[in-house]
Amino acid sequence: MTQAAPRQRNIGLFAGDGKPHTTVDVLVGVTLVLGVLALVTAFFHSLHLLSSWAGLAGIVTGGWGQMISVTTRERVFLVLGLGAAGLGFLLGMAHGGLWGGVIG
């Protein structure tokens, strides 16, 4: 006798365990967006303030997401966002830093 397969309910975007992880999903998205923003703006010397602050915020949100993440799928995307944010932050710091030209 055949049985109907159980319906999948709405689970999180990056969750692999079948449970919703909305907080971590938001942190993954924010970390990825801030990491890409920091990395792209780091290639323009005059945008060092934006790249360094976006990179710092991406590092903080990614670190927080790493501490509360449950599945490997979430951690993979968090590490990608953290890497981009870290590289953007370091390049922004090399071009002038968080306060370069604003103070002093």
C-alpha positions as MATLAB code, in Angstrom:
seq = 'MTQAAPRQRNIGLFAGDGKPHTTVDVLVGVTLVLGVLALVTAFFHSLHLLSSWAGLAGIVTGGWGQMISVTTRERVFLVLGLGAAGLGFLLGMAHGGLWGGVIG';
ca = [
       0.000    0.000    0.000;
       1.405    3.351   -0.970;
       1.404    6.261    1.372;
       1.573    9.923    0.617;
       4.884   11.540    1.355;
       4.775   14.024    4.206;
       4.561   17.620    3.032;
       7.552   19.801    3.686;
       6.624   22.838    5.641;
       8.255   26.184    5.145;
      11.798   25.783    6.416;
      14.634   28.279    6.515;
      16.589   29.139    3.425;
      19.893   27.738    4.665;
      18.599   25.246    7.232;
      19.294   21.614    6.478;
      17.697   20.118    9.555;
      14.081   20.882    8.664;
      13.614   23.577   11.287;
      13.301   27.297   10.554;
      16.261   29.438   11.619;
      15.052   32.900   10.721;
      17.551   34.788   12.888;
      20.506   33.021   11.340;
      19.038   33.423    7.846;
      18.827   37.184    8.378;
      22.378   37.286    9.710;
      23.617   35.287    6.704;
      21.922   37.694    4.311;
      23.203   40.802    6.105;
      26.732   39.389    6.300;
      26.765   38.541    2.599;
      25.440   41.963    1.586;
      27.887   43.825    3.822;
      30.760   41.615    2.673;
      30.054   42.241   -1.004;
      29.598   45.974   -0.347;
      32.880   46.166    1.570;
      34.764   44.177   -1.037;
      33.472   46.146   -4.021;
      33.976   49.565   -2.444;
      37.472   48.610   -1.254;
      38.708   48.815   -4.834;
      37.949   52.540   -4.927;
      40.447   54.564   -2.899;
      38.009   57.378   -2.117;
      35.418   54.993   -0.621;
      37.646   53.748    2.205;
      35.205   54.961    4.868;
      32.341   52.944    3.402;
      34.426   49.827    2.839;
      36.018   49.832    6.283;
      32.748   50.444    8.172;
      30.786   47.951    6.044;
      33.568   45.406    6.536;
      33.587   45.928   10.286;
      29.805   45.562   10.482;
      29.999   42.434    8.302;
      32.626   40.921   10.580;
      30.470   41.584   13.656;
      27.267   40.173   12.135;
      29.113   37.196   10.672;
      30.779   36.420   13.986;
      27.453   36.581   15.777;
      25.905   34.347   13.134;
      28.709   31.827   13.520;
      28.067   31.596   17.249;
      24.350   30.862   16.894;
      24.328   28.886   13.626;
      23.228   25.273   13.769;
      23.788   23.738   10.339;
      26.820   23.475    8.102;
      24.947   25.106    5.235;
      24.519   28.279    7.298;
      28.155   28.288    8.313;
      29.404   27.974    4.729;
      27.619   31.137    3.639;
      28.631   32.938    6.815;
      32.288   32.142    6.166;
      31.990   33.431    2.591;
      30.476   36.682    3.843;
      33.049   36.944    6.631;
      35.901   36.498    4.169;
      34.587   39.196    1.852;
      33.890   41.539    4.775;
      37.329   40.929    6.259;
      39.109   41.553    2.983;
      37.064   44.702    2.354;
      37.753   45.882    5.887;
      41.499   45.360    5.576;
      41.698   47.075    2.186;
      39.609   49.954    3.511;
      41.955   50.280    6.472;
      44.943   50.306    4.140;
      43.387   53.104    2.074;
      42.662   55.389    5.010;
      40.827   53.558    7.736;
      37.662   54.175    9.691;
      38.313   57.835   10.404;
      40.866   58.748    7.699;
      40.502   62.395    6.747;
      37.437   62.993    8.923;
      39.203   63.470   12.247;
      42.502   65.349   12.248;
];
